[in-house]
Amino acid sequence: MTEARTDQPESEAGDRAADGPETAADRARPGRWKVIFVALLVLGALAAVGWVLLGSKLLVVRHVEVSGAALAPRDRIVAAAGIRLGVPMARLDTGAIRARVERLREVESAEVKRDWPATVRIVVHERVPVAVLRRGGRYERLDRHGVTVADGASRPPGLPELTVASPGPSDPATLAALKVLTGLPERLRGRVTEVEAADPASVELHMKGGLTVTWGPPERAAEKIRLLDSVERTASGRSLHSVDVSSPEVLITR
């Protein structure tokens, strides 16, 4: 019977067993430090970007530019926008700025854009006057919604006069009259001197040369335009004083 013996001293075997776990931990330690380093680097970069955008003086508002304005003075638009120079560009609430500019009566809509690094651009789309209203000794220019765009002591040329009982953007007769007027082709709209409406279904157009067109409600505009054009092309149509196209099936002339 033989006995198996090992020539390794017990101390060497124990040392090698002890070295195993320690060596694995040593191998894992550099990987953890690398992850921590990258994370700190990313956080530092984000902090630097945040400071540049929000805390530094590098990207702040230095200029406010306005385009598209003809009726509203630039200074009044800038004042309404309420943009303070020196404010970080990233902190601007462009929606709130747009809403403030659109409260101006001359402005129908507006766009607010950041032009990095230091300019804010306000693009204004103004209301277009389509008729004039005489009220209180002054002449108000109205857009297609019945909103007063501007007013003055003298009547502006080239705009027909609006005649309704209660003019305003919430008045049905006003809206009906302006809808008829703005729906006309330029060849007819340029001849209108006055648009009158006793109620939304009773719109009348007074044309250059003395012709009165009883239009009725705004509906069926295309049919009424074709009917009016065909009547005016006839020999007798040139001498008419009034044409009623309120019901396109039944034409009434005088």
Backbone hydrogen bonds, N-H to C=O, Kabsch-Sander energy under -0.5 kcal/mol:
donor,donor_aa,acceptor,acceptor_aa,energy
12,E,9,P,-0.6
13,A,9,P,-1.7
14,G,10,E,-2.2
15,D,11,S,-1.9
16,R,12,E,-2.3
17,A,13,A,-2.3
18,A,14,G,-2.1
19,D,15,D,-1.8
20,G,16,R,-1.3
22,E,18,A,-1.0
23,T,19,D,-2.2
24,A,20,G,-1.6
25,A,21,P,-2.1
26,D,22,E,-2.1
27,R,23,T,-1.9
28,A,24,A,-1.9
29,R,25,A,-1.8
31,G,27,R,-0.5
32,R,28,A,-1.7
33,W,29,R,-2.0
34,K,30,P,-1.9
35,V,31,G,-1.9
36,I,32,R,-2.4
37,F,33,W,-2.5
38,V,34,K,-2.4
39,A,35,V,-2.5
40,L,36,I,-2.4
41,L,37,F,-2.2
42,V,38,V,-2.5
43,L,39,A,-2.5
44,G,40,L,-2.3
45,A,41,L,-2.2
46,L,42,V,-2.7
47,A,43,L,-2.4
48,A,44,G,-2.2
49,V,45,A,-2.5
50,G,46,L,-2.7
51,W,47,A,-2.2
52,V,48,A,-2.4
53,L,49,V,-2.5
54,L,50,G,-2.7
55,G,50,G,-0.6
55,G,51,W,-1.8
56,S,51,W,-2.3
59,L,52,V,-0.7
61,V,87,V,-2.6
62,R,118,A,-2.9
63,H,118,A,-1.9
65,E,120,V,-2.8
67,S,122,I,-2.4
77,I,73,P,-1.7
78,V,74,R,-2.6
79,A,75,D,-2.3
80,A,76,R,-2.2
81,A,77,I,-2.2
82,G,78,V,-1.5
83,I,78,V,-0.6
84,R,82,G,-0.5
86,G,61,V,-2.8
87,V,84,R,-1.4
89,M,59,L,-2.6
90,A,53,L,-0.6
91,R,88,P,-1.3
92,L,89,M,-1.4
94,T,92,L,-1.0
97,I,93,D,-2.1
98,R,94,T,-2.5
99,A,95,G,-2.1
100,R,96,A,-2.0
101,V,97,I,-2.1
102,E,98,R,-2.4
103,R,99,A,-0.5
103,R,100,R,-0.8
104,L,101,V,-1.6
107,V,104,L,-1.4
108,E,106,E,-0.5
108,E,125,H,-2.2
109,S,125,H,-1.8
111,E,123,V,-2.4
113,K,121,R,-2.7
115,D,113,K,-0.5
115,D,119,T,-3.4
116,W,114,R,-0.7
118,A,115,D,-0.7
119,T,115,D,-2.0
120,V,63,H,-2.3
121,R,113,K,-2.8
122,I,65,E,-3.1
123,V,111,E,-2.7
123,V,121,R,-0.6
124,V,67,S,-3.0
124,V,122,I,-0.6
125,H,109,S,-2.9
126,E,68,G,-0.5
126,E,124,V,-0.6
127,R,106,E,-2.8
130,V,142,L,-3.5
131,A,142,L,-1.4
132,V,160,P,-2.7
133,L,140,E,-2.9
135,R,133,L,-0.6
135,R,138,R,-2.8
138,R,135,R,-1.5
139,Y,152,G,-3.2
140,E,133,L,-3.4
140,E,138,R,-0.6
141,R,150,A,-3.4
142,L,131,A,-2.9
142,L,140,E,-0.6
143,D,147,V,-2.0
146,G,143,D,-1.9
149,V,141,R,-3.6
149,V,147,V,-0.6
150,A,141,R,-1.0
152,G,139,Y,-1.7
159,L,156,P,-0.8
161,E,193,T,-2.4
162,L,132,V,-2.9
163,T,195,V,-2.4
171,D,168,G,-1.5
175,L,171,D,-2.2
176,A,172,P,-2.4
177,A,173,A,-2.4
178,L,174,T,-2.3
179,K,175,L,-2.0
180,V,176,A,-2.2
181,L,177,A,-2.2
182,T,178,L,-2.7
183,G,179,K,-1.2
184,L,180,V,-0.5
184,L,181,L,-1.2
188,L,185,P,-1.5
189,R,185,P,-2.9
190,G,186,E,-2.4
191,R,188,L,-1.6
192,V,188,L,-0.6
192,V,189,R,-1.0
193,T,206,H,-3.2
194,E,206,H,-1.5
195,V,161,E,-2.8
196,E,204,E,-2.8
197,A,163,T,-2.1
198,A,202,S,-1.1
202,S,199,D,-2.0
203,V,216,G,-1.4
204,E,196,E,-3.2
205,L,213,V,-2.7
206,H,194,E,-2.9
207,M,205,L,-0.6
207,M,211,L,-3.3
208,K,191,R,-2.4
210,G,207,M,-1.7
212,T,241,H,-2.1
213,V,205,L,-3.2
214,T,212,T,-0.6
214,T,243,V,-2.8
215,W,203,V,-2.2
215,W,213,V,-0.9
216,G,203,V,-1.8
224,K,220,R,-1.9
225,I,221,A,-2.5
226,R,222,A,-2.1
227,L,223,E,-2.3
228,L,224,K,-2.5
229,D,225,I,-2.5
230,S,226,R,-2.3
231,V,227,L,-2.2
232,E,228,L,-2.2
233,R,229,D,-1.1
234,T,231,V,-1.2
238,R,234,T,-0.8
238,R,235,A,-0.7
239,S,236,S,-1.3
240,L,237,G,-0.9
243,V,212,T,-2.4
244,D,252,I,-3.2
245,V,214,T,-2.2
245,V,243,V,-0.7
246,S,214,T,-0.6
250,V,247,S,-2.4
251,L,249,E,-0.5
252,I,244,D,-1.5
254,R,242,S,-2.2
